[in-house]
Amino acid sequence: MPPAEPFLVLNLGSGKNEFADVARWFAEPTTNPEARIDMKVVAVDNNPAWRADIVQDLKAWHTWYKTELDRLLRGPWKKRIDYIHFSPECGDFSIMKQTGVSGEQEIEEAVWLVIMGCAFMLELDPRVFTLENGYRGIDALRRQAIMEPLMPFFRKATLCKFYRYPYHKLGSWWTSVPEKVWSDRMPPLCAGRDLCPFKVWTNHHKREMQGGEGAEAAAFPAELCEKLVGMAMVTCRYYKV
């Protein structure tokens, strides 16, 4: 097997950018120098409070992406992107906005962000992609007409199955990761007789997503980010992508 190449990730709008923590862990020195993974994460978000490398409006990607990527990606990193993860803002698709609990719903603006984010991914042509949003609600992203072409790539996941993640968070996922790789590496849904520990023992989840707890609830558990990157690596390494 040839030596591992650098692994390039573009993270679009997933808040605190836990993917960067995975990259730091992969690059830590070990007793086996060959086990070190060179992984670079470029994060894009329009909120300067997050740890973004590119603070820009994703809806206007065509005006800045070449300049910004040329600035950040040089040498061995000037290559096809291996993996793009896209987490469009989920608030306007959520039950909270539909019921008026957390402000006025702006569904057209939210849909336009998804359209532009998907167009950006098509332009960059990554080897693997994932797109994530909430599952519940009559206006959920999975129910929007724009997602119909992507439904063959649809998956579901419940994040309460990840260690110390307190929220149930049933999520909609779209991904080019092969179904076998996904099912082998992602925990099964928290349902039936295969429940997370809190649901098994108390019949309740530790916390509910609709409590308005903001950034903590929006953040991905580190274990999930590691699994997503791992699935993307398996797909890049062993499948023709």
One Martini backbone bead per residue (centre of mass of N, CA, C, O) as a GRO file, in nm:
protein
  241
    1MET     BB    1   0.096   0.036   0.023
    2PRO     BB    2   0.086   0.351  -0.002
    3PRO     BB    3   0.145   0.633   0.121
    4ALA     BB    4   0.004   0.867   0.295
    5GLU     BB    5  -0.179   1.131   0.236
    6PRO     BB    6  -0.295   1.415   0.263
    7PHE     BB    7  -0.583   1.548   0.450
    8LEU     BB    8  -0.868   1.727   0.321
    9VAL     BB    9  -1.082   1.966   0.493
   10LEU     BB   10  -1.418   2.100   0.463
   11ASN     BB   11  -1.593   2.328   0.684
   12LEU     BB   12  -1.945   2.407   0.676
   13GLY     BB   13  -2.098   2.552   0.947
   14SER     BB   14  -2.008   2.380   1.240
   15GLY     BB   15  -1.911   2.598   1.431
   16LYS     BB   16  -1.662   2.486   1.653
   17ASN     BB   17  -1.478   2.289   1.494
   18GLU     BB   18  -1.400   1.974   1.578
   19PHE     BB   19  -1.219   1.885   1.341
   20ALA     BB   20  -0.958   2.025   1.443
   21ASP     BB   21  -0.914   1.831   1.682
   22VAL     BB   22  -0.866   1.580   1.512
   23ALA     BB   23  -0.616   1.684   1.361
   24ARG     BB   24  -0.436   1.719   1.611
   25TRP     BB   25  -0.445   1.422   1.700
   26PHE     BB   26  -0.329   1.293   1.438
   27ALA     BB   27  -0.047   1.476   1.465
   28GLU     BB   28   0.058   1.345   1.695
   29PRO     BB   29   0.307   1.212   1.842
   30THR     BB   30   0.458   0.887   1.821
   31THR     BB   31   0.618   0.581   1.844
   32ASN     BB   32   0.498   0.586   1.539
   33PRO     BB   33   0.568   0.789   1.283
   34GLU     BB   34   0.375   0.652   1.056
   35ALA     BB   35   0.095   0.724   1.225
   36ARG     BB   36   0.088   0.997   1.116
   37ILE     BB   37  -0.156   1.254   1.033
   38ASP     BB   38  -0.212   1.467   0.762
   39MET     BB   39  -0.445   1.718   0.863
   40LYS     BB   40  -0.667   1.955   0.710
   41VAL     BB   41  -0.870   2.234   0.826
   42VAL     BB   42  -1.129   2.422   0.664
   43ALA     BB   43  -1.316   2.688   0.791
   44VAL     BB   44  -1.660   2.803   0.738
   45ASP     BB   45  -1.786   3.127   0.855
   46ASN     BB   46  -1.988   3.419   0.943
   47ASN     BB   47  -1.883   3.378   1.243
   48PRO     BB   48  -1.626   3.514   1.436
   49ALA     BB   49  -1.665   3.335   1.701
   50TRP     BB   50  -1.560   3.119   1.543
   51ARG     BB   51  -1.316   2.876   1.418
   52ALA     BB   52  -1.246   3.034   1.146
   53ASP     BB   53  -1.063   3.074   0.844
   54ILE     BB   54  -1.335   3.165   0.694
   55VAL     BB   55  -1.501   3.484   0.694
   56GLN     BB   56  -1.799   3.412   0.527
   57ASP     BB   57  -2.046   3.410   0.288
   58LEU     BB   58  -2.174   3.132   0.142
   59LYS     BB   59  -2.372   3.273  -0.067
   60ALA     BB   60  -2.080   3.421  -0.181
   61TRP     BB   61  -1.851   3.218  -0.283
   62HIS     BB   62  -1.782   3.324  -0.581
   63THR     BB   63  -1.620   3.592  -0.456
   64TRP     BB   64  -1.383   3.417  -0.256
   65TYR     BB   65  -1.264   3.120  -0.287
   66LYS     BB   66  -1.000   3.146  -0.448
   67THR     BB   67  -0.850   3.341  -0.263
   68GLU     BB   68  -0.875   3.182   0.006
   69LEU     BB   69  -0.756   2.906  -0.087
   70ASP     BB   70  -0.484   3.019  -0.185
   71ARG     BB   71  -0.401   3.123   0.100
   72LEU     BB   72  -0.427   2.823   0.254
   73LEU     BB   73  -0.338   2.646  -0.011
   74ARG     BB   74  -0.026   2.483  -0.012
   75GLY     BB   75   0.141   2.273  -0.175
   76PRO     BB   76   0.009   1.972  -0.073
   77TRP     BB   77  -0.283   2.136  -0.044
   78LYS     BB   78  -0.295   2.163  -0.361
   79LYS     BB   79  -0.596   2.000  -0.392
   80ARG     BB   80  -0.820   1.783  -0.371
   81ILE     BB   81  -1.086   1.749  -0.185
   82ASP     BB   82  -1.172   1.494   0.030
   83TYR     BB   83  -1.364   1.658   0.252
   84ILE     BB   84  -1.709   1.760   0.301
   85HIS     BB   85  -1.877   1.955   0.546
   86PHE     BB   86  -2.238   2.033   0.591
   87SER     BB   87  -2.400   2.283   0.819
   88PRO     BB   88  -2.677   2.415   0.803
   89GLU     BB   89  -2.887   2.614   0.928
   90CYS     BB   90  -3.158   2.485   1.144
   91GLY     BB   91  -3.368   2.682   1.273
   92ASP     BB   92  -3.579   2.725   1.024
   93PHE     BB   93  -3.644   2.396   1.030
   94SER     BB   94  -3.759   2.397   1.307
   95ILE     BB   95  -3.990   2.368   1.555
   96MET     BB   96  -3.937   2.638   1.699
   97LYS     BB   97  -4.007   2.815   1.447
   98GLN     BB   98  -4.285   2.691   1.368
   99THR     BB   99  -4.404   2.782   1.670
  100GLY     BB  100  -4.253   3.064   1.769
  101VAL     BB  101  -4.042   3.032   2.009
  102SER     BB  102  -3.758   3.140   1.825
  103GLY     BB  103  -3.896   3.310   1.617
  104GLU     BB  104  -3.878   3.397   1.299
  105GLN     BB  105  -3.935   3.251   0.999
  106GLU     BB  106  -3.673   3.187   0.724
  107ILE     BB  107  -3.696   2.967   0.482
  108GLU     BB  108  -3.584   3.092   0.219
  109GLU     BB  109  -3.303   3.161   0.330
  110ALA     BB  110  -3.228   2.871   0.415
  111VAL     BB  111  -3.255   2.740   0.135
  112TRP     BB  112  -3.044   2.918  -0.009
  113LEU     BB  113  -2.803   2.819   0.153
  114VAL     BB  114  -2.818   2.527   0.058
  115ILE     BB  115  -2.789   2.578  -0.241
  116MET     BB  116  -2.509   2.721  -0.223
  117GLY     BB  117  -2.358   2.496  -0.077
  118CYS     BB  118  -2.401   2.279  -0.296
  119ALA     BB  119  -2.268   2.440  -0.524
  120PHE     BB  120  -1.992   2.448  -0.392
  121MET     BB  121  -1.944   2.144  -0.384
  122LEU     BB  122  -1.964   2.103  -0.691
  123GLU     BB  123  -1.725   2.284  -0.763
  124LEU     BB  124  -1.506   2.120  -0.580
  125ASP     BB  125  -1.526   1.813  -0.585
  126PRO     BB  126  -1.529   1.597  -0.372
  127ARG     BB  127  -1.478   1.274  -0.266
  128VAL     BB  128  -1.643   1.361  -0.001
  129PHE     BB  129  -1.971   1.386   0.165
  130THR     BB  130  -2.155   1.589   0.410
  131LEU     BB  131  -2.498   1.640   0.531
  132GLU     BB  132  -2.660   1.834   0.798
  133ASN     BB  133  -2.977   1.793   0.985
  134GLY     BB  134  -3.272   1.803   1.092
  135TYR     BB  135  -3.566   1.589   1.117
  136ARG     BB  136  -3.784   1.752   1.243
  137GLY     BB  137  -4.067   1.862   1.091
  138ILE     BB  138  -4.251   2.011   0.833
  139ASP     BB  139  -3.972   2.198   0.752
  140ALA     BB  140  -3.767   2.013   0.702
  141LEU     BB  141  -3.516   1.961   0.487
  142ARG     BB  142  -3.615   1.675   0.383
  143ARG     BB  143  -3.897   1.828   0.275
  144GLN     BB  144  -3.752   1.971   0.061
  145ALA     BB  145  -3.737   1.989  -0.280
  146ILE     BB  146  -3.421   2.027  -0.311
  147MET     BB  147  -3.360   1.720  -0.185
  148GLU     BB  148  -3.452   1.498  -0.387
  149PRO     BB  149  -3.177   1.433  -0.542
  150LEU     BB  150  -3.043   1.333  -0.245
  151MET     BB  151  -3.203   1.081  -0.126
  152PRO     BB  152  -3.001   0.842  -0.199
  153PHE     BB  153  -2.805   0.977   0.049
  154PHE     BB  154  -2.976   0.897   0.289
  155ARG     BB  155  -2.969   0.941   0.652
  156LYS     BB  156  -2.953   0.835   1.000
  157ALA     BB  157  -2.908   0.991   1.337
  158THR     BB  158  -2.817   0.943   1.689
  159LEU     BB  159  -2.618   1.121   1.925
  160CYS     BB  160  -2.666   0.966   2.205
  161LYS     BB  161  -2.457   0.722   2.125
  162PHE     BB  162  -2.247   0.916   2.223
  163TYR     BB  163  -2.015   0.993   2.434
  164ARG     BB  164  -2.146   1.233   2.648
  165TYR     BB  165  -2.405   1.294   2.481
  166PRO     BB  166  -2.711   1.452   2.593
  167TYR     BB  167  -2.851   1.436   2.311
  168HIS     BB  168  -3.052   1.305   2.086
  169LYS     BB  169  -3.055   1.409   1.794
  170LEU     BB  170  -3.218   1.372   1.525
  171GLY     BB  171  -3.072   1.313   1.204
  172SER     BB  172  -3.000   1.439   0.890
  173TRP     BB  173  -2.837   1.265   0.616
  174TRP     BB  174  -2.590   1.326   0.359
  175THR     BB  175  -2.398   1.080   0.160
  176SER     BB  176  -2.109   0.923  -0.014
  177VAL     BB  177  -2.094   0.715   0.176
  178PRO     BB  178  -2.111   0.405   0.195
  179GLU     BB  179  -2.342   0.212   0.345
  180LYS     BB  180  -2.148   0.007   0.478
  181VAL     BB  181  -1.966   0.208   0.620
  182TRP     BB  182  -2.185   0.344   0.785
  183SER     BB  183  -2.306   0.087   0.933
  184ASP     BB  184  -2.028  -0.003   1.062
  185ARG     BB  185  -1.963   0.295   1.221
  186MET     BB  186  -2.242   0.365   1.302
  187PRO     BB  187  -2.467   0.393   1.521
  188PRO     BB  188  -2.752   0.300   1.601
  189LEU     BB  189  -3.046   0.381   1.663
  190CYS     BB  190  -3.249   0.524   1.911
  191ALA     BB  191  -3.429   0.225   1.929
  192GLY     BB  192  -3.616   0.017   2.080
  193ARG     BB  193  -3.354  -0.205   2.205
  194ASP     BB  194  -3.138   0.037   2.101
  195LEU     BB  195  -3.037   0.219   2.355
  196CYS     BB  196  -2.945   0.450   2.543
  197PRO     BB  197  -2.873   0.462   2.871
  198PHE     BB  198  -3.091   0.671   2.960
  199LYS     BB  199  -3.333   0.535   2.816
  200VAL     BB  200  -3.312   0.264   2.957
  201TRP     BB  201  -3.310   0.364   3.276
  202THR     BB  202  -3.533   0.634   3.252
  203ASN     BB  203  -3.693   0.704   2.974
  204HIS     BB  204  -3.472   0.934   2.916
  205HIS     BB  205  -3.319   1.206   2.819
  206LYS     BB  206  -3.097   1.421   2.943
  207ARG     BB  207  -3.160   1.603   2.683
  208GLU     BB  208  -3.316   1.846   2.492
  209MET     BB  209  -3.298   2.023   2.194
  210GLN     BB  210  -3.557   2.236   2.262
  211GLY     BB  211  -3.407   2.431   2.501
  212GLY     BB  212  -3.213   2.664   2.399
  213GLU     BB  213  -2.875   2.586   2.430
  214GLY     BB  214  -2.721   2.623   2.170
  215ALA     BB  215  -2.394   2.558   2.123
  216GLU     BB  216  -2.390   2.290   2.275
  217ALA     BB  217  -2.608   2.154   2.095
  218ALA     BB  218  -2.462   2.209   1.812
  219ALA     BB  219  -2.238   2.042   1.886
  220PHE     BB  220  -2.017   1.805   1.817
  221PRO     BB  221  -1.901   1.519   1.890
  222ALA     BB  222  -1.587   1.401   1.872
  223GLU     BB  223  -1.658   1.109   1.787
  224LEU     BB  224  -1.809   1.188   1.531
  225CYS     BB  225  -1.581   1.332   1.378
  226GLU     BB  226  -1.398   1.085   1.369
  227LYS     BB  227  -1.595   0.904   1.208
  228LEU     BB  228  -1.628   1.082   0.959
  229VAL     BB  229  -1.333   1.083   0.880
  230GLY     BB  230  -1.297   0.777   0.868
  231MET     BB  231  -1.506   0.728   0.641
  232ALA     BB  232  -1.367   0.908   0.433
  233MET     BB  233  -1.101   0.751   0.427
  234VAL     BB  234  -1.212   0.480   0.336
  235THR     BB  235  -1.337   0.584   0.073
  236CYS     BB  236  -1.070   0.697  -0.051
  237ARG     BB  237  -0.896   0.426  -0.025
  238TYR     BB  238  -1.127   0.183  -0.134
  239TYR     BB  239  -1.264   0.380  -0.336
  240LYS     BB  240  -1.382   0.523  -0.642
  241VAL     BB  241  -1.316   0.884  -0.582
   0.00000   0.00000   0.00000
